[in-house]
């Protein structure tokens, strides 16, 4: 079995998860994390290889389907400001 060196931050995460009883041991914690990483990579690959190209074809065919970047930025700023105000 390979040994790895984790930063103190990650050691603490593994320790908390292990002690929480959800996993049988530290190896179980790491294996679960790696499975999540694989799932995330698969989802990204699917988006990049299938969904994104299909949306690009749709946008080229009908540019009105697109969203203006300034509108997106304004919406994000508005949501961030609202969340910040609410947190105060």
Backbone as a chain_set.jsonl record, in Angstrom:
{"seq": "XXXXXXXXXXXXXXXXXXXXXXXXXXXXXXXXXXXXXXXXXXXXXXXXXXXXXXXXXXXXXXXXXXXXXXXXXXXXXXXXXXXXXXXX", "coords": {"N": [[0.839, -1.179, 0.0], [0.474, 2.237, -0.753], [1.913, 5.1, 0.786], [0.877, 8.293, 1.847], [1.472, 11.784, 2.303], [-0.177, 14.138, 4.119], [-1.321, 17.521, 4.408], [-1.589, 19.35, 7.496], [-4.136, 20.405, 7.691], [-5.685, 18.719, 5.983], [-5.204, 16.296, 7.244], [-6.593, 16.745, 9.593], [-9.224, 16.921, 8.646], [-9.594, 14.284, 7.699], [-9.254, 12.911, 10.106], [-11.45, 13.9, 11.637], [-13.607, 12.979, 10.084], [-13.181, 10.231, 10.23], [-13.426, 9.783, 12.994], [-16.05, 10.483, 13.251], [-17.561, 8.304, 12.675], [-18.756, 7.556, 10.319], [-17.163, 6.363, 8.461], [-15.114, 3.412, 8.201], [-12.402, 3.652, 8.728], [-9.399, 5.677, 8.292], [-8.565, 5.13, 5.7], [-10.982, 4.518, 4.444], [-12.163, 7.042, 4.419], [-10.467, 8.452, 2.672], [-10.791, 6.905, 0.347], [-13.517, 7.363, -0.204], [-13.431, 10.086, -0.734], [-11.853, 10.077, -3.035], [-13.539, 8.696, -4.767], [-15.587, 10.586, -5.029], [-14.126, 12.598, -6.287], [-13.566, 11.337, -8.733], [-16.223, 11.057, -9.701], [-16.89, 13.753, -9.977], [-15.018, 14.526, -11.917], [-15.88, 12.948, -14.04], [-18.431, 14.067, -14.482], [-17.68, 16.659, -15.263], [-16.2, 16.063, -17.592], [-18.225, 14.979, -19.179], [-19.872, 17.222, -19.482], [-18.08, 18.955, -20.817], [-17.464, 17.479, -23.124], [-19.889, 16.732, -24.304], [-22.292, 18.271, -23.622], [-21.548, 21.037, -23.693], [-20.492, 21.399, -26.414], [-22.88, 20.877, -27.84], [-24.553, 22.943, -26.958], [-23.13, 25.082, -27.967], [-23.45, 24.753, -30.731], [-26.205, 25.231, -30.88], [-26.256, 27.926, -30.088], [-24.762, 29.169, -32.098], [-26.482, 28.737, -34.215], [-28.682, 30.201, -33.363], [-28.189, 33.137, -32.233], [-29.634, 34.737, -30.454], [-30.23, 33.202, -28.291], [-28.194, 33.47, -26.546], [-26.635, 34.999, -23.631], [-26.039, 38.189, -22.423], [-22.906, 39.168, -21.252], [-22.518, 41.29, -19.473], [-25.021, 41.519, -18.318], [-25.096, 39.144, -16.885], [-22.973, 39.548, -15.09], [-24.042, 41.715, -13.639], [-26.258, 40.499, -12.42], [-24.964, 38.625, -10.805], [-23.472, 40.338, -9.138], [-25.609, 41.635, -7.852], [-26.81, 39.486, -6.452], [-24.684, 38.769, -4.785], [-24.356, 41.103, -3.273], [-26.838, 41.186, -1.988], [-26.675, 38.844, -0.445], [-24.496, 39.507, 1.164], [-25.483, 41.716, 2.542], [-27.571, 40.496, 3.918], [-26.141, 38.798, 5.575], [-25.023, 40.474, 7.382]], "CA": [[0.0, 0.0, 0.0], [1.217, 3.491, -0.82], [1.724, 6.053, 1.865], [0.813, 9.679, 1.395], [1.658, 12.79, 3.346], [-1.216, 15.156, 4.031], [-1.123, 18.73, 5.213], [-2.292, 19.268, 8.779], [-5.552, 20.694, 7.418], [-6.325, 17.52, 5.466], [-5.154, 15.294, 8.309], [-7.686, 17.059, 10.515], [-10.474, 16.535, 7.987], [-9.662, 12.823, 7.719], [-9.453, 12.507, 11.504], [-12.843, 14.201, 12.03], [-14.495, 12.062, 9.373], [-12.942, 8.898, 10.795], [-13.995, 9.749, 14.34], [-17.489, 10.677, 13.158], [-18.195, 7.002, 12.593], [-19.33, 7.279, 8.993], [-16.204, 5.536, 7.731], [-14.484, 2.443, 9.101], [-11.049, 4.084, 9.078], [-8.904, 6.769, 7.449], [-8.553, 4.668, 4.308], [-12.351, 4.669, 3.951], [-12.363, 8.465, 4.164], [-9.72, 8.798, 1.459], [-11.43, 6.232, -0.782], [-14.762, 8.082, -0.505], [-13.046, 11.358, -1.354], [-11.389, 9.794, -4.394], [-14.729, 8.384, -5.573], [-16.231, 11.874, -5.337], [-13.284, 13.257, -7.277], [-13.821, 10.657, -10.003], [-17.571, 11.441, -10.138], [-16.816, 15.147, -10.403], [-14.29, 14.562, -13.181], [-16.763, 12.375, -15.055], [-19.457, 15.066, -14.781], [-17.044, 17.73, -16.034], [-15.881, 15.542, -18.92], [-19.493, 14.87, -19.904], [-20.264, 18.593, -19.831], [-17.141, 19.503, -21.799], [-17.44, 16.691, -24.355], [-21.21, 16.532, -24.891], [-23.262, 19.346, -23.421], [-21.011, 22.309, -24.171], [-20.521, 21.499, -27.878], [-24.266, 20.944, -28.309], [-25.049, 24.306, -26.693], [-22.437, 25.977, -28.889], [-24.134, 24.616, -32.02], [-27.482, 25.938, -30.747], [-25.99, 29.362, -30.017], [-24.353, 29.61, -33.429], [-27.686, 28.724, -35.035], [-29.601, 31.254, -32.903], [-27.452, 33.957, -31.263], [-30.531, 35.327, -29.458], [-30.252, 32.318, -27.116], [-27.085, 33.849, -25.679], [-26.857, 35.926, -22.534], [-25.038, 39.242, -22.389], [-22.018, 38.993, -20.107], [-22.749, 42.369, -18.504], [-26.233, 41.158, -17.576], [-24.705, 38.09, -15.941], [-22.189, 40.189, -14.021], [-24.95, 42.52, -12.815], [-27.05, 39.577, -11.606], [-24.072, 38.063, -9.784], [-23.214, 41.404, -8.156], [-26.833, 41.829, -7.069], [-26.958, 38.363, -5.518], [-23.611, 38.859, -3.786], [-24.681, 42.227, -2.38], [-27.966, 40.787, -1.16], [-26.183, 37.873, 0.521], [-23.642, 40.225, 2.093], [-26.374, 42.522, 3.393], [-28.312, 39.57, 4.784], [-25.201, 38.233, 6.548], [-24.691, 41.486, 8.396]], "C": [[0.883, 1.241, 0.0], [0.928, 4.341, 0.405], [1.703, 7.447, 1.265], [1.013, 10.596, 2.589], [0.62, 13.876, 3.112], [-0.817, 16.38, 4.837], [-1.909, 18.56, 6.514], [-3.786, 19.496, 8.595], [-6.277, 19.433, 6.94], [-6.277, 16.375, 6.475], [-6.318, 15.495, 9.274], [-9.038, 16.673, 9.917], [-10.649, 15.025, 8.033], [-9.934, 12.339, 9.138], [-10.896, 12.727, 11.939], [-13.822, 13.239, 11.365], [-14.38, 10.646, 9.943], [-13.602, 8.782, 12.164], [-15.51, 9.906, 14.322], [-18.258, 9.373, 12.996], [-18.796, 6.659, 11.242], [-18.452, 6.324, 8.185], [-15.515, 4.59, 8.703], [-13.091, 2.867, 9.574], [-10.629, 5.199, 8.123], [-8.879, 6.373, 5.977], [-9.939, 4.811, 3.684], [-12.67, 6.114, 3.612], [-11.71, 8.858, 2.845], [-10.37, 8.155, 0.235], [-12.728, 6.934, -1.186], [-14.46, 9.407, -1.204], [-12.6, 11.15, -2.793], [-12.545, 9.416, -5.311], [-15.461, 9.668, -5.964], [-15.443, 12.641, -6.39], [-13.5, 12.647, -8.657], [-15.199, 11.026, -10.56], [-17.577, 12.863, -10.676], [-16.106, 15.267, -11.751], [-15.137, 14.011, -14.316], [-17.844, 13.388, -15.458], [-18.875, 16.209, -15.611], [-16.747, 17.267, -17.456], [-17.139, 15.435, -19.777], [-19.958, 16.243, -20.37], [-19.378, 19.126, -20.954], [-17.215, 18.786, -23.143], [-18.791, 16.619, -25.061], [-22.105, 17.761, -24.809], [-22.77, 20.666, -23.999], [-21.001, 22.408, -25.694], [-21.944, 21.601, -28.439], [-24.839, 22.34, -28.104], [-24.402, 25.306, -27.641], [-23.107, 25.945, -30.261], [-25.463, 25.371, -31.979], [-27.281, 27.454, -30.773], [-25.565, 29.92, -31.375], [-25.578, 29.702, -34.341], [-28.641, 29.842, -34.659], [-28.918, 32.087, -31.822], [-28.338, 34.607, -30.193], [-30.668, 34.453, -28.209], [-29.174, 32.702, -26.104], [-27.496, 34.844, -24.61], [-25.708, 36.922, -22.529], [-24.217, 39.129, -21.11], [-22.217, 40.088, -19.059], [-24.014, 42.112, -17.692], [-25.924, 40.101, -16.525], [-23.929, 38.692, -14.782], [-23.085, 40.987, -13.086], [-25.784, 41.614, -11.902], [-26.197, 38.983, -10.484], [-23.778, 39.102, -8.71], [-24.419, 41.614, -7.251], [-27.028, 40.731, -6.045], [-25.91, 38.421, -4.417], [-23.899, 39.97, -2.788], [-25.83, 41.867, -1.456], [-27.524, 39.797, -0.075], [-25.316, 38.548, 1.585], [-24.491, 41.042, 3.067], [-27.123, 41.652, 4.384], [-27.422, 39.022, 5.888], [-24.854, 39.221, 7.645], [-25.673, 41.402, 9.485]], "O": [[1.912, 1.284, 0.673], [-0.162, 4.297, 0.976], [2.416, 7.742, 0.305], [0.753, 10.223, 3.733], [0.552, 14.461, 2.031], [-0.076, 16.287, 5.815], [-2.795, 17.709, 6.602], [-4.605, 18.861, 9.259], [-7.358, 19.113, 7.435], [-7.209, 15.575, 6.55], [-6.947, 14.532, 9.714], [-9.901, 16.151, 10.624], [-11.727, 14.533, 8.368], [-10.76, 11.449, 9.343], [-11.502, 11.842, 12.543], [-14.752, 12.746, 12.003], [-15.385, 9.955, 10.112], [-14.265, 7.786, 12.453], [-16.185, 9.509, 15.272], [-19.477, 9.346, 13.163], [-19.3, 5.551, 11.06], [-18.94, 5.577, 7.337], [-15.347, 4.91, 9.88], [-12.653, 2.5, 10.664], [-11.4, 5.613, 7.257], [-9.146, 7.201, 5.106], [-10.055, 5.187, 2.518], [-13.365, 6.387, 2.634], [-12.327, 9.516, 2.007], [-10.488, 8.798, -0.808], [-13.008, 7.084, -2.375], [-15.149, 9.796, -2.147], [-12.926, 11.949, -3.671], [-12.545, 9.765, -6.492], [-15.902, 9.812, -7.104], [-16.025, 13.261, -7.28], [-13.605, 13.374, -9.646], [-15.332, 11.282, -11.756], [-18.193, 13.145, -11.703], [-16.541, 16.019, -12.622], [-15.118, 14.543, -15.426], [-18.135, 13.546, -16.643], [-19.51, 16.673, -16.557], [-17.011, 17.992, -18.415], [-17.117, 15.763, -20.963], [-20.387, 16.409, -21.512], [-19.878, 19.685, -21.93], [-17.048, 19.413, -24.189], [-18.842, 16.463, -26.281], [-22.615, 18.232, -25.825], [-23.506, 21.338, -24.722], [-21.461, 23.415, -26.231], [-22.182, 22.329, -29.403], [-25.534, 22.862, -28.976], [-25.042, 26.265, -28.071], [-23.308, 26.989, -30.881], [-25.81, 26.071, -32.931], [-28.049, 28.176, -31.408], [-25.967, 31.021, -31.751], [-25.697, 30.63, -35.14], [-29.336, 30.381, -35.521], [-29.044, 31.789, -30.634], [-27.839, 34.988, -29.134], [-31.167, 34.914, -27.182], [-29.238, 32.303, -24.941], [-28.566, 35.45, -24.679], [-24.542, 36.538, -22.62], [-24.77, 39.008, -20.017], [-22.091, 39.819, -17.865], [-24.072, 42.45, -16.51], [-26.434, 40.16, -15.406], [-24.198, 38.38, -13.622], [-22.906, 40.941, -11.869], [-25.988, 41.938, -10.732], [-26.657, 38.855, -9.349], [-23.825, 38.799, -7.518], [-24.278, 41.754, -6.036], [-27.372, 41.006, -4.895], [-26.209, 38.154, -3.253], [-23.704, 39.792, -1.586], [-25.804, 42.202, -0.272], [-27.948, 39.902, 1.076], [-25.391, 38.204, 2.764], [-24.236, 41.05, 4.272], [-27.291, 42.021, 5.546], [-27.882, 38.802, 7.009], [-24.431, 38.821, 8.73], [-25.592, 42.16, 10.45]]}, "num_chains": 1, "name": "protein.A"}
